[in-house]
Amino acid sequence: MSTAWAEMPDNPYLKHAQAGDSRAQFYLADTLFSAGEYQQAESWAAKSAAQGDADALALLAQLKIHNPATADFKQAQPLAEQAVQRGSLAGKVTLARILVNTQAAKTDYPAAIKLLESASQDIESDSAVDAQMFLGLLYASGVGVPQDDEKATFWFKRSSVISRSGYAEYWAGMLFLNGEKGFIAVNKQRALQWLNLSCTEGNDTGCEVFEQISNGG
């Protein structure tokens, strides 16, 4: 299981996390989150956040909303706001995601766009990849802004340049294919549009999903 892997003695973060290093606790939590071990991730993120780590606060907020079936935006928002106040770029992206979802206490699209544009500037950060993808999705969907495929393509391409070719377009296609409660409605035509572009950009997974849907899969 991934938990066993994440907490093996040779895990690069475990020893320092157990010794109380807040940054190591965050990195361990982030590793567990990526592995789908959400309960363990929350435990370590909480330890890190208790010591003031801003990114750990952002991760705690993300954990509150990662599962659409159980998402708790009201609990997530203050955590994300604290993360932003303490300088977390990941916190800006997470707070933006909260502010554009109708399940939150109150939507604020201009504030969300401002947060995403700010987070997108530091291209050395993984958060820039996410911020640019999310900006692209807002323009692709017309949520909070006029729909604009040209601007969507600009942001998707910018994101893919610093991640991997065609990934942002693939991600958008999958969101249109599956929808996201309170944010994106299912739209097969739009899904095909962005998956096709992902394929054109050289993303093999985008090609596979595009072909599967096109053939009635």
Summary of the structure (lengths in Angstrom):
residues: 217
radius of gyration: 17.8
end to end distance: 30.7
largest distance: 54.0
contacts: 764
relative contact order: 0.07
helix: 68%
strand: 1%
